[in-house]
Amino acid sequence: MAKPTKAPARLYCGTTERTAKLAPVVGVNPADDPVYLSDVYPGLFAFFASTNDHDRFGILEIDLTFLDDANFLPCEWYLEQTARQKARTSKEQHKRLDSFRKNLDKYKAKWKDSLQKTGVCVYDGFIPKKAIRRITIFDPVSNQTITDAIVGASISPSNYKKSFDRNRSVTRWLTGESVTVEDWLGDHLIETPKEEREQLAERLQNKSGLDIFYHEPPPKGM
């Protein structure tokens, strides 16, 4: 399935369990640190935020209608990978990413391109608690299939395009939705042996380590 071209009404934030559980009370970003929002990578950002193998991941679903468009910025990965001059070494790439990260406001007009082409943008502002629609908490030890898919993802225009369906399935699973073997395997369904498909079905149904901590449906008419 192709990537959506219409701007999403909701994006997701991946963070620590503690930050996620405090969000319905204090919102997100009360300290004014930029927040990364994504349509398919919240699990990866939760992994980035974790400090050890025992940390649980917090996933927040954010309603964009409560956010100010003026506070959106592109992400550094988009800026670095679409720059005319390419990094020659990984060390140089890290330096460039750090430089872009510190100067995102200079590229404010590119935030929509960043979201459309890499699936990530930055929100440099406070996210009120009324914008939070759902919070789930995931224990990465509980389901290795999901965890492997999370940590195996990478943020780039090429990965976003190539692995969109799989990463979207991961995000849907993390937010409590049902994900089928057909959703997960996509075009590789037929070539996958029956036994592997049956084992995958069991793993996708295993949500013993996924808790829906908070769910606030949108007001009627929205």
C-alpha positions as CSV (number, residue, x, y, z in Angstrom):
1,M,0.0,0.0,0.0
2,A,1.3,3.4,-0.9
3,K,2.1,6.1,1.7
4,P,-0.7,8.5,2.3
5,T,-0.3,11.9,0.6
6,K,-2.9,13.7,2.8
7,A,-1.6,15.2,6.0
8,P,-2.5,12.9,8.9
9,A,-4.9,14.1,11.6
10,R,-2.8,12.3,14.2
11,L,0.8,11.5,14.9
12,Y,2.6,9.4,17.5
13,C,5.2,10.2,20.1
14,G,7.5,7.5,21.5
15,T,9.0,8.2,24.9
16,T,9.7,6.6,28.3
17,E,7.0,4.9,30.4
18,R,7.2,7.7,33.0
19,T,6.8,10.5,30.6
20,A,3.9,8.8,28.9
21,K,2.0,8.2,32.2
22,L,2.5,11.8,33.3
23,A,1.1,13.1,30.0
24,P,-2.6,13.0,30.9
25,V,-1.8,15.2,33.9
26,V,0.9,17.6,32.7
27,G,0.9,17.2,28.9
28,V,4.0,16.6,26.8
29,N,7.1,18.8,26.7
30,P,6.5,21.1,29.8
31,A,10.3,21.7,29.8
32,D,10.1,23.0,26.2
33,D,12.4,20.3,24.7
34,P,11.5,19.5,21.1
35,V,9.3,16.5,20.6
36,Y,9.7,14.1,17.7
37,L,6.4,13.1,16.1
38,S,6.0,10.3,13.6
39,D,3.3,8.3,11.7
40,V,5.3,5.1,11.8
41,Y,8.4,5.3,14.1
42,P,7.1,5.9,17.7
43,G,8.5,2.6,18.8
44,L,11.9,3.6,17.5
45,F,11.8,6.9,19.4
46,A,10.7,5.1,22.6
47,F,13.7,2.8,22.1
48,F,16.0,5.9,21.7
49,A,14.5,7.3,25.0
50,S,15.1,4.1,27.0
51,T,18.1,3.8,29.2
52,N,18.3,0.1,29.8
53,D,17.0,-3.3,28.6
54,H,14.3,-3.3,31.3
55,D,12.7,0.1,30.4
56,R,9.1,-0.1,29.0
57,F,8.2,2.0,26.0
58,G,5.5,4.7,26.1
59,I,3.5,5.4,22.9
60,L,1.3,8.5,22.7
61,E,-1.3,9.2,20.0
62,I,-1.5,13.0,19.4
63,D,-4.4,14.8,17.9
64,L,-2.8,17.5,15.7
65,T,-5.9,19.8,15.7
66,F,-4.8,21.0,19.1
67,L,-1.3,21.9,18.0
68,D,0.0,25.1,16.5
69,D,1.4,24.8,12.9
70,A,3.9,27.5,13.7
71,N,5.7,25.2,16.1
72,F,6.5,22.4,13.6
73,L,10.0,21.8,12.4
74,P,11.7,19.3,10.1
75,C,13.8,16.5,11.6
76,E,17.5,16.5,11.3
77,W,17.6,13.1,9.4
78,Y,15.5,14.6,6.6
79,L,17.8,17.7,6.3
80,E,21.0,15.7,6.4
81,Q,19.9,13.1,3.9
82,T,18.5,15.6,1.4
83,A,21.4,18.0,1.6
84,R,23.3,18.4,-1.7
85,Q,26.6,17.6,-0.2
86,K,26.7,14.0,1.2
87,A,28.7,12.9,4.2
88,R,31.8,10.9,3.4
89,T,32.1,9.1,6.7
90,S,29.8,8.1,9.6
91,K,31.7,10.6,11.8
92,E,31.0,13.4,9.4
93,Q,27.4,12.4,9.2
94,H,27.0,12.5,13.0
95,K,28.5,16.0,13.0
96,R,26.1,17.1,10.3
97,L,23.1,15.6,12.1
98,D,24.1,17.4,15.3
99,S,24.5,20.7,13.4
100,F,21.1,20.4,11.8
101,R,19.6,19.4,15.1
102,K,20.8,22.6,16.7
103,N,19.4,24.7,13.8
104,L,16.1,23.2,12.9
105,D,14.3,26.6,13.2
106,K,16.3,27.8,10.1
107,Y,14.5,25.2,8.0
108,K,11.0,25.6,9.5
109,A,9.3,25.7,6.0
110,K,10.4,22.1,5.3
111,W,8.5,20.4,8.1
112,K,5.8,19.0,5.9
113,D,8.3,17.6,3.4
114,S,10.1,16.1,6.4
115,L,7.0,14.3,7.5
116,Q,5.9,13.2,4.1
117,K,9.3,11.9,3.0
118,T,10.8,10.5,6.3
119,G,7.7,10.1,8.4
120,V,9.1,12.3,11.1
121,C,8.8,16.0,12.2
122,V,9.6,17.9,15.3
123,Y,7.2,19.9,17.5
124,D,8.9,22.7,19.3
125,G,6.2,23.6,21.8
126,F,4.0,22.3,24.6
127,I,1.6,19.6,23.8
128,P,-1.5,20.0,26.0
129,K,-3.1,17.0,27.6
130,K,-6.3,17.6,25.6
131,A,-4.4,16.6,22.5
132,I,-3.6,13.2,23.8
133,R,-6.0,10.5,22.5
134,R,-4.3,7.3,23.5
135,I,-1.4,6.0,25.6
136,T,0.0,2.5,25.5
137,I,2.9,1.0,27.4
138,F,4.9,-1.8,25.8
139,D,7.4,-4.2,27.5
140,P,10.0,-4.9,24.8
141,V,10.9,-8.2,26.5
142,S,7.4,-9.5,26.0
143,N,7.4,-9.8,22.2
144,Q,10.6,-10.2,20.4
145,T,9.0,-10.0,16.9
146,I,7.7,-6.5,17.6
147,T,10.9,-5.4,19.4
148,D,13.1,-6.6,16.5
149,A,10.9,-4.7,14.0
150,I,11.2,-1.6,16.2
151,V,15.0,-1.6,16.6
152,G,15.6,-2.7,13.0
153,A,14.0,0.3,11.5
154,S,15.9,3.3,10.3
155,I,14.9,6.9,9.6
156,S,15.5,7.8,6.0
157,P,13.5,8.6,2.9
158,S,14.4,5.2,1.4
159,N,13.5,3.2,4.4
160,Y,10.2,5.2,4.9
161,K,9.1,4.3,1.4
162,K,10.4,0.7,1.3
163,S,9.2,-0.3,4.8
164,F,6.2,1.9,5.2
165,D,3.6,-0.9,5.4
166,R,5.6,-3.0,7.9
167,N,6.4,0.1,10.1
168,R,2.8,1.1,10.0
169,S,1.7,-2.4,11.1
170,V,4.2,-2.1,14.1
171,T,2.6,1.3,15.0
172,R,-0.9,-0.1,14.8
173,W,0.1,-3.0,17.0
174,L,1.7,-0.7,19.5
175,T,-1.5,1.3,19.8
176,G,-3.6,-1.7,20.5
177,E,-5.0,-2.4,17.1
178,S,-5.3,-5.9,15.6
179,V,-2.6,-6.7,13.0
180,T,-3.0,-9.8,10.8
181,V,-0.3,-11.9,9.2
182,E,-1.5,-10.5,5.9
183,D,-0.9,-7.0,7.2
184,W,2.6,-7.9,8.4
185,L,3.9,-9.9,5.5
186,G,2.3,-7.9,2.7
187,D,3.7,-9.0,-0.7
188,H,5.7,-11.7,1.0
189,L,2.7,-13.6,2.2
190,I,2.5,-16.2,-0.4
191,E,6.2,-17.0,-0.4
192,T,6.3,-17.5,3.4
193,P,5.9,-21.1,4.5
194,K,2.7,-22.0,6.3
195,E,4.4,-23.0,9.5
196,E,6.1,-19.6,9.7
197,R,2.8,-17.8,9.1
198,E,1.1,-19.8,11.9
199,Q,4.0,-18.9,14.3
200,L,3.8,-15.3,13.3
201,A,0.0,-15.2,13.9
202,E,0.6,-16.4,17.5
203,R,3.3,-13.8,18.1
204,L,1.1,-11.0,16.7
205,Q,-1.7,-12.1,19.0
206,N,0.6,-12.0,22.0
207,K,-0.1,-8.7,23.7
208,S,0.7,-9.8,27.2
209,G,3.2,-7.0,27.5
210,L,1.1,-4.2,25.9
211,D,-1.1,-2.1,28.2
212,I,-3.6,0.5,27.1
213,F,-2.9,3.0,29.8
214,Y,-5.2,5.8,28.6
215,H,-7.8,6.3,25.9
216,E,-9.7,9.5,25.3
217,P,-11.9,9.2,22.1
218,P,-12.2,12.5,20.1
219,P,-15.3,14.7,20.8
220,K,-18.3,13.9,18.7
221,G,-18.2,15.6,15.3
222,M,-14.4,15.6,15.1
